[in-house]
């Protein structure tokens, strides 16, 4: 819903919306794969000690029919779950599972299955959990799984065999938003924490994400009470791109060079002006998009 709101807002008069790609690129909080006929898929999830709770979001094509089960670290199985509306409750050891099946939305043909791990006492069971996907009728077969942001989990709670692709965070996934990844401005190398898109475009839409990259490692910024501190993250790359968009709009609209320089036109100019960094054979790519921000090359003169 946030993505749809931002896409609609981006079409409202003269504006540009920018967002950082998120800091989940190296968090091991995403798993992906493909279920095939007559071949079961198992995704392993490591849960560290003293984890109070977590949830797993599973997304798949609604046309695919597959059974989903969860196996606890002690080997006890819950499921296969029934594909019904409303919560289903299971207790495995000291952990309660709440399972919710979603429906397709008016704006999406995907289906979400939400599994919440809740403690019976203080913490959920630690160890390696297994999420088992068993095919029944498969057309596409692809699936994606996400954990909450790494900052909300104990260190080490993660998928054992993660997929670092498709780790952009909302709202950077909105098609009409300019999505900014982060790179190290000293070494001109990709910042591995920066959220990554997919080669075929985010969510299979064909829209390349991120759009471009800006410095996001050890950025000097004001701190409360005065003075400056060093900060790292795509939240500090996005302001560079926002400022660049403002400069282009000033050049076009305020100075009278192009009264239509806003929205997707600004994005197109920033993409075209981006500089390619060393070490990558293909552009755009899921790490840095079209390249590093360069305002000078982006102004169409």
N, C-alpha and C positions, 0 to 999 in steps of 0.2 A: 504494500500500500504506500509506503514511503517513496519507493521508486516511482510509482505512477503519479504521486503528487508532485514530485520534483520534475518529472517529464512534462506534466501539464504546466507547472509554474515556469519552466524554461521557455514555453511557447507564449508566455504572457508579455507582450511588449518587449522593451529593449533591456535584456538582462543576460547575464552569464552566471552559471552555478558551477562552483568547483568543489571537489572533495578529495581527500586523501584516500589511497587505496587500502588503508588499514595495515596493521602490523602483525598479521597472522601467517605470513609467508613461510616462516620456519618453525611454526608452533606445533606441527604434527597434529593439528586439530581437524584435518580433512582427510577423508578416505574416499576412493572411487574405484569403480570397476564395472564389469559387465557380467551379468548372469546369462548363461547359455542353457539351452535345453539339455536335460539329463546331466547337468554339472552344477553341484552345490557350491556356493560361495561362502567363505567364512572370513569375517573381519574381526581382528583381535584388538581389544581395547585394554590398555594397562591402566589400572587405578591405583594410585599411591595411598599410603597409610593416612588416616585422619582426613579423608575426603568427605566433606559434609553432605554433598549432593552434586548431581550433574544431570545433563540431559543429552540425548543424541537425536538429531534431526536426520531422517532418511528421506531423500527425494528420489522419485522414480517416475517413469511414464505411467499414466493411469491405465493404459491398455495392457501393460504387463501384469500378469497375475503370478505372485510368488508367495510362499509361506515364509514367515519371519519367526525365528525363535531366538531366545537368549539363553546362553549357558553360563552359569556362575563360575567363579574360580574353583569352587569345590566340586564342579561337575554336574550340578543339578540344572535341569532344563525347564524353562518356561516357554510354552507355546507348542505348536504353531499358534500364533495369535489369530483371532477371527477378525475379518475385515468388516467391522460394524462401527457405527457412530457411537460416541460415548466412550468413557474410560473403561479399560479392562485392568484389573488389579491382580498382581501376583506377588508372592513373598518368597524370596530365595535367601535363606540364611538370615542375616540381619539387614537385608535390603528389600525394600518394597519397589516393585516396578509398576508404573502407571503407563499404559499404552493407549495412544489416541490415533485413529485413522482419519485422515482428512479426505476431502473431496476436491475435484478440479475446481478452479475458480473461473469467474467470467473472463479473466485475463491470463489464464495459464492452464495448460493441459497436463501439468505435473500433479503428482499426488505426494503429500507429506505424511510420513508416519513419525510420530513424536513419542520417544521413550524417555520417561523421567525416572531417574534412580534416586530414591529417597531412603533415608536411614530409619530403621525401626527404633534405634536408640539415638546415638550421637553421630555415627559415621556409617557410610556404606561399606560393604566388604571390599577389601583391597585384594589385588591380584589381577590376573588376566581374565577378562570377560570375553566371551565370543558371541558375535551376532551372526546368525546363520540364515542365509537366504537360499531357499529351495524353490526351483522353478516349477510352475504349473502350466502356464501358457505365456510364452515369451515372444514378443515382437521386436522390441528394441533392446531391452535387457540392461541398459546402463543405469547406474545408480550413483548417488552422491551422499556422503554422510558428513555431518559437521558436529563438532563439540562447541561448547561456549568459548568465548574468548579466553586465551591462555591466562590472562590476568585474573580470571574468576576461578581458576583451578589450581591445585597444588602442582608444584614443579614435578614433571615426569608423568602426570596423568595425560595420556595421549594415545593415539592409534599406533600400533607397533609397526605397521607398514603404511605410512601416510602417503598422500599425494599432495605435493606442494602447489599444484595447479589449482585454479579456481578458488583462490583464497582471498579474493576481494571481499571487503566488508560493506554492508549497507551503510550509507547511501551511494557509495562509489559505483555500485552496479547499475545505477540508472543510466539509460542509454544517452540521454541528452546532457548529462553532467560531464564536465571535463574532469577526468580521473587522473590524479597525480600520484605516481609512484615516487620512491625515494632512491637517491644514490648518494655515495660519499663524494662530496665536493673536493676532497683532498686527493683521493686516489682515483677518482672518476670511475669507480666500480659500483655495481649494483649492490644495494643494501639488502641482505638476504631476508630481513624481517618484512620487507615490503610486500604487500599482497599482490598476488599474481593472477592474471586472467587465464583464458584457455586459448589454444592456437586457432580454434574455429570461431572465436568470438565468445563473449560471455554468455553462458547458458545456451550455446548453439545459435545465438541470434545473428551471428555474422558481424556484430559490432565489436571492433578491436578494443580491448581494455587491458591495461590502462591506456590513456591517450598519450601521455608523455611523462617524463620524470624531472624532478627538481632536487636540489640538495636537501637532505633530511637527516644527516648525521652530524652530531655535535654542533648544532646551530645556536648561535648566541641570541638570546631573547631577554627582554626585561622580566624581572621577578618582583613579586609583591614587596613593598617596603623600599624599593630602589635597588639599583645595580642590575647586573646581568648574570645569567646562568647559561649552561650548555644543555641543550635538549636534543633528543633523537626521536624520530618517528615521522610517519607520513603527514601527521598534523602540522608539521613544520615545513614540509615540502609544499603542501597545498597553498599556503599564503604566497609563496613565490609565484605560483601559477595564477592565483587570483590577482595579484598586483600586475602581472604581465597582461592579463585580460583587460584590466582597467586602463592600462596604458594604450592598448590597441583601440579600445572604445573611445578614449579621449582623442587619440589621433584621428579616428574616423568621424565620430559624431560631434565632439566639442569643437575640434579644429576645422571641421567641414570638409574633410577629405573623403569620407564615405559615410553617409547617414544610415547605411544599413549594416554597419560593422558591429554586430552583436549576435548572440546565440550561436548556432552551429557554424556561422561564418568565422567567428573568432576561433572556435575549435579547429576549423580547417586550416586557418593561417598559422596557429601555434603548432599543429602537427607538421605542416610543410616546413616550418622554420626550425624544427627540432634538429639537434646535432646528434649524429650517431656516435656512440661511445665504443671504444675498442673491445674486442672479445666476442662479438655477436655477428653471425653470418646473415641472419634474416631480420628484416625490419618491415612492419612492426613485429614485436615479439611480446610474449606474456609477461616479461619482467619489466621492460622499460617503455613499452609502447612504441611510438615513433622516434624516440630518442630523448635527449636532454634539452630542457627549455632553453631557447635562445630568442630573446625579444628582438634583437637587431635583425636576425634573419626572417622574423615573422611579419614585420611591417612590409606591406606590398609596395615597395618603392624601388 
